[in-house]
Amino acid sequence: MRAAREKAGLSQRELSKKLGQQSTYVYKLEAGIIRRIDIVEIIRFADAIGITLNDLIS
């Protein structure tokens, strides 16, 4: 997820804002603090950085 976010040129804070989450949300995902994320959130993450779900998971 981090590599995809960085490739999109977004900071953790910018992506968190696009997702409508607190500023530490993406940091917690990338650091493994948030261990469970549902498919809807994964799709929203991919959409926010401008890639497909398939590209994100491959």
Buried (B, 14 or more C-beta within 10 A) or exposed (E): BEEBBEEBEBEBBBBBBBBEBEEBBBBBBBEEEBEEEEEEBBEBBBBBBEBEEEEBEE
